[in-house]
């Protein structure tokens, strides 16, 4: 059996020494470059520098190491093509059977506050992607490894084959992974460079703050699962996520019980999770069709749940429920006692007792997600032939709120106003939210008229047996006329919070004074389409 040859050249040296030791134990010849070669030699491994094969030393401060026919010929030659093998023999080139590479850390370098354009450019890998693409193109003959998490599988197959080969399926999987990785790497460089401000190319100090929006935007997401269907049964669907979702974002969930999540489950779960994270006190958010139908804070998750359910128990049936504190059995027992059907429940943790209490309802999906204040930095909206990209609406208030009426809100009213304002950010426009004592009392969402949203919120409160007397009201955008204000005051509101900014602000403020209520302006609008 011919001896295999492996070329190792990695920036991320996680596990590389142990991996190389195992390759050597299988009788595989080791080639390497630069720091990787020094590390392996220092571990007592017999490693051959690539420069010994090419006949050229590393040049141009390491920019040229592997760009040579003795490397690329060894990677690209098809073993089943006699002319290829004859060409290698004629020029004294040996095959390279395994390539273990990861690339210069461009993302880490450009994330540093003091990174200059020169620093960024120097962290663009040239030889690495060239070798990766060569090996991946010739995947039937070359095993190419870019991810240290693949080392165990590679070693297991080499052990099973007596050090002879990897399976065809594994080599194809590794090759596909390489092309996805190099595409992401190039996209990352393009995003960085095309977002630089004009004139950055002439600066030698740290690159100034960049725009968020590159001239050419590249995005790479990884498929997690196909789905039975999308929003409706006639639509196909799949779920994708970022390679490494930030902690606290829904896509990093751990499912501990229940059926596979559906398209609508995931969309609604995200709406519930983003809303519940906005509160510091123990909170419960119940979502139906992407809108909160009940939100409350309490001394405990149980109290928060009991209050949230009161807002709209009819809509809560079959909804998505999120908590920002661990859930214990008392919450599950209350849900079961209410005979409330829950599609998905999300919390930072479900205690063993809670899991036991839910065990009899195996259709309920339980998701654990760490709580953090992190949210997506950018928001995307697909349109025909294009995409809208914006910074996410992650800010409750910009600066201080402004009381504009003769009546000043009490401390309790201000607390209710701020609570209602937080909830309104997560309700589809036009949004009207009545709140009192840390719970929603009526929610009007998604109407073409703000008047209709106000009326619907009042109607739903009535159906739930709740009184709106003494409530605080949030409107996601300004009241364009006094009629909307009159509707909420007629329903029982004693204070209102909204952005202001209408041509008729003075008229609306005068109406508030006439009705004897407090009005607070935020200067921040929260449209949610």
Residue pairs with C-beta under 8 A, 6 or more apart in sequence:
1 162
1 164
3 27
3 28
3 29
4 26
4 27
4 28
4 29
4 97
4 98
4 163
4 164
4 165
5 28
5 29
5 31
5 74
5 94
5 95
5 96
5 97
5 98
6 20
6 23
6 28
6 29
6 30
6 31
6 96
6 97
6 98
6 99
6 100
7 31
7 32
7 50
7 66
7 71
7 96
7 98
7 99
7 100
7 101
7 131
8 16
8 19
8 20
8 30
8 31
8 32
8 36
8 40
8 100
8 101
9 32
9 33
9 34
9 36
9 50
9 65
9 66
9 100
9 101
9 128
9 131
10 16
10 36
10 100
10 101
10 102
11 102
11 103
11 104
11 105
12 102
12 105
12 148
13 35
13 36
13 39
14 148
15 148
15 151
16 36
16 39
16 40
16 100
16 148
17 39
17 40
17 43
17 45
19 100
19 148
19 151
19 155
20 30
20 40
20 43
20 45
20 47
21 43
21 45
22 155
22 158
23 30
23 98
23 155
23 158
24 30
24 45
24 46
26 158
26 159
26 162
26 163
27 163
28 97
28 98
28 158
28 163
29 48
30 40
30 45
30 46
30 47
30 48
31 47
31 48
31 49
31 50
31 53
31 96
32 40
32 47
32 48
32 49
32 50
33 49
33 50
33 51
33 58
33 65
33 66
34 58
34 62
34 65
37 47
37 49
37 50
40 47
41 47
50 65
50 66
50 71
51 57
51 58
51 65
53 70
53 71
53 94
54 66
54 68
54 70
54 71
55 70
56 64
56 68
58 64
58 65
59 65
63 126
64 127
65 127
66 72
66 127
66 130
66 131
67 126
67 127
67 130
69 91
69 93
70 91
70 93
71 96
71 131
72 130
72 131
72 134
73 87
73 88
73 91
73 93
74 88
74 93
74 94
74 95
74 96
75 96
75 99
75 131
75 134
75 135
75 138
75 142
76 134
76 137
76 138
77 84
77 85
77 87
77 88
77 93
77 95
77 138
77 141
78 84
78 138
78 140
78 141
79 85
79 95
79 141
80 140
80 141
87 93
88 94
88 95
95 141
96 135
96 142
97 141
97 142
97 143
98 142
98 143
98 144
98 145
98 154
99 131
99 132
99 135
99 142
99 143
99 144
99 145
100 144
100 145
101 128
101 131
101 132
101 144
101 145
101 146
102 128
102 146
102 147
102 148
103 125
103 128
103 129
103 132
103 146
103 181
103 185
104 123
104 124
104 125
104 128
105 123
106 120
106 123
106 124
106 125
106 185
106 188
106 189
106 192
107 188
109 115
109 119
109 120
109 123
110 119
110 120
110 123
110 192
112 119
113 206
114 206
115 206
115 207
116 203
116 204
116 205
116 206
116 207
117 196
117 200
117 201
117 203
117 207
118 204
120 192
120 193
120 207
124 189
125 185
129 182
129 185
129 186
132 144
132 146
132 178
132 181
132 182
133 178
133 179
133 182
135 142
135 143
135 144
135 175
135 178
136 142
136 144
136 174
136 175
136 176
136 178
136 179
137 175
139 171
139 172
139 174
139 175
140 168
140 171
142 171
143 154
143 166
143 170
143 171
143 174
144 171
144 174
144 175
144 178
145 151
145 154
145 174
146 174
146 177
146 178
146 181
147 177
147 181
150 174
150 177
153 170
154 166
154 170
154 174
157 165
157 166
157 167
157 170
158 164
158 165
158 166
166 174
180 220
183 220
184 218
184 220
184 243
186 218
187 218
187 219
187 220
188 218
190 214
190 216
190 218
191 214
191 216
191 217
191 218
192 210
192 214
193 214
194 214
194 215
194 216
195 210
195 211
195 212
195 213
195 214
195 215
196 207
196 210
197 208
197 209
197 210
197 211
200 207
200 208
212 377
212 378
212 391
213 389
217 387
217 389
220 243
221 240
221 241
221 242
222 240
222 241
222 242
222 243
223 238
223 239
223 240
224 238
224 239
224 240
224 241
224 251
225 238
225 239
225 260
226 237
226 238
227 236
227 237
227 238
227 239
227 260
227 262
227 263
228 262
229 235
229 236
229 237
229 262
229 263
230 236
230 237
230 263
231 237
231 263
231 264
235 263
237 263
239 261
239 263
239 266
241 251
241 252
242 251
245 251
245 252
246 252
246 372
246 374
247 370
247 372
247 374
248 277
248 369
248 370
248 371
248 372
248 373
248 374
249 369
249 374
249 375
249 376
250 266
250 269
250 270
250 273
250 274
250 346
250 367
250 369
252 369
252 370
253 269
253 346
253 367
253 368
253 369
254 367
254 368
254 369
255 261
255 365
255 366
255 367
256 350
256 355
256 366
256 367
256 368
257 355
257 358
257 359
257 362
257 364
257 365
257 366
258 344
258 362
258 363
258 364
258 365
258 366
259 362
259 363
259 365
261 269
261 344
261 365
265 320
265 343
265 344
265 365
267 290
268 287
268 288
268 289
268 290
268 319
268 320
268 343
268 344
269 287
269 320
269 322
269 344
269 346
269 367
271 287
271 290
271 291
271 292
271 320
271 426
272 285
272 286
272 287
272 292
272 320
272 321
272 322
272 344
272 346
273 322
273 346
273 369
274 375
274 426
275 285
275 287
275 292
275 295
275 322
275 423
275 425
275 426
276 283
276 284
276 285
276 322
276 323
276 324
276 346
277 324
277 371
277 372
277 373
277 375
278 396
278 422
278 425
278 426
279 297
279 324
279 422
281 297
281 298
281 304
281 438
282 297
282 298
282 299
282 300
282 301
282 303
282 304
282 323
282 324
282 325
283 295
283 296
283 297
283 298
283 304
283 323
283 324
283 325
284 294
284 295
284 296
284 298
284 301
284 304
284 305
284 307
284 308
284 321
284 322
284 323
285 292
285 294
285 295
285 308
285 321
285 322
285 426
286 292
286 293
286 294
286 295
286 308
286 309
286 311
286 312
286 315
286 316
286 319
286 320
286 321
287 293
287 319
287 320
287 321
287 322
288 315
288 316
288 318
288 319
288 320
290 428
291 426
291 427
291 428
291 443
291 445
291 446
292 423
292 426
292 427
292 440
292 443
293 311
293 312
293 315
293 316
293 319
293 443
294 307
294 308
294 309
294 310
294 311
294 312
294 315
294 316
294 439
294 440
294 443
295 308
295 311
295 423
295 439
295 440
296 303
296 304
296 305
296 306
296 307
296 308
296 310
296 311
296 438
296 439
296 440
297 304
297 307
297 419
297 438
297 439
298 304
298 305
298 306
298 307
298 438
300 325
301 323
301 325
301 326
301 327
301 328
301 331
301 347
302 328
302 330
302 331
302 334
304 323
305 321
305 323
305 331
305 334
305 335
306 334
307 438
307 439
308 316
308 439
308 440
309 316
309 338
309 340
310 439
310 464
310 466
311 439
311 440
311 441
311 442
311 443
311 460
311 461
311 464
311 466
312 443
312 460
312 463
312 464
313 338
313 340
313 464
314 463
314 464
315 460
316 340
317 340
317 341
318 341
318 342
318 343
319 342
319 343
320 342
320 343
320 344
320 345
320 346
321 335
321 342
321 344
321 345
321 346
322 345
322 346
322 347
323 331
323 345
323 346
323 347
323 348
324 347
324 348
324 371
325 347
325 348
326 347
326 348
326 349
326 350
326 351
327 345
327 347
327 349
327 350
327 351
327 354
328 351
328 353
328 354
329 351
329 353
329 354
329 356
329 357
331 354
332 354
332 357
332 358
333 357
335 342
336 357
336 361
342 364
343 364
343 365
344 364
344 365
344 366
344 367
345 358
345 364
345 365
345 366
345 367
346 367
346 368
346 369
347 367
347 368
347 369
348 368
348 369
348 370
348 371
349 368
350 358
350 366
350 368
355 366
358 364
358 366
375 392
375 394
376 392
377 391
377 392
378 389
378 390
378 391
378 392
379 389
379 390
379 391
379 392
379 393
380 387
380 388
380 389
381 387
381 388
381 390
381 529
382 388
393 425
393 526
393 528
395 524
396 418
396 421
396 422
396 425
396 524
397 421
397 522
397 523
397 524
398 522
398 523
398 524
399 523
401 417
401 418
401 497
401 520
401 521
401 522
402 500
402 520
402 521
402 522
402 523
403 409
403 518
403 519
403 520
404 500
404 505
404 509
404 512
404 519
404 520
404 521
405 509
405 512
405 513
405 517
405 518
405 519
406 513
407 512
407 513
407 516
407 517
407 518
408 518
409 417
409 495
409 518
409 520
412 437
413 472
413 494
413 495
413 518
414 520
415 438
416 435
416 436
416 437
416 438
416 471
416 472
416 495
417 472
417 474
417 495
417 496
417 497
417 520
418 497
419 435
419 438
419 472
420 433
420 434
420 435
420 440
420 472
420 473
420 474
420 497
421 474
421 497
421 522
423 433
423 435
423 440
423 443
423 474
424 431
424 432
424 433
424 474
424 475
424 476
424 526
425 476
425 526
425 528
426 528
427 433
427 443
427 445
427 476
427 528
428 445
428 446
428 528
428 529
429 446
429 476
429 477
429 526
429 527
429 528
429 529
430 444
430 445
430 446
430 447
430 448
430 449
430 450
430 452
430 453
430 475
430 476
430 477
431 443
431 444
431 445
431 446
431 453
431 474
431 475
431 476
431 526
431 528
432 442
432 443
432 444
432 450
432 453
432 454
432 456
432 457
432 473
432 474
432 475
432 484
432 488
433 440
433 442
433 443
433 444
433 457
433 473
433 474
434 440
434 441
434 442
434 443
434 457
434 458
434 461
434 468
434 471
434 472
434 473
434 488
434 491
434 493
435 441
435 471
435 472
435 473
435 474
436 470
436 471
436 472
441 461
441 466
441 467
441 468
441 471
442 457
442 458
442 460
442 461
442 464
442 466
442 468
442 471
442 491
443 457
443 460
444 452
444 453
444 454
444 455
444 456
444 457
444 458
444 460
445 453
445 456
446 453
447 453
447 456
450 475
450 477
450 479
450 480
450 484
451 483
451 484
451 487
454 473
454 484
454 487
454 488
454 491
455 487
457 491
458 468
458 487
458 488
458 491
461 467
461 468
461 491
467 492
468 491
468 492
468 493
469 492
470 492
470 494
471 491
471 492
471 493
471 494
472 493
472 494
472 495
472 496
472 497
473 488
473 493
473 495
473 496
473 497
474 496
474 497
474 498
475 484
475 496
475 497
475 498
475 499
476 498
476 499
476 525
476 526
476 527
476 528
477 498
477 499
477 525
477 526
477 527
478 498
478 499
478 500
478 501
478 502
478 505
478 508
478 525
479 485
479 498
479 502
479 508
480 502
480 504
481 504
481 507
481 508
482 504
482 507
482 508
482 510
482 511
485 496
485 508
485 511
485 512
485 515
486 511
486 515
488 496
489 496
489 515
489 517
493 517
494 517
494 518
495 517
495 518
495 519
495 520
496 512
496 517
496 518
496 519
496 520
497 519
497 520
497 521
497 522
498 519
498 520
498 521
498 522
499 521
499 522
499 523
499 524
499 525
499 526
500 521
500 522
500 523
501 523
501 525
502 508
505 521
508 519
509 519
512 518
512 519
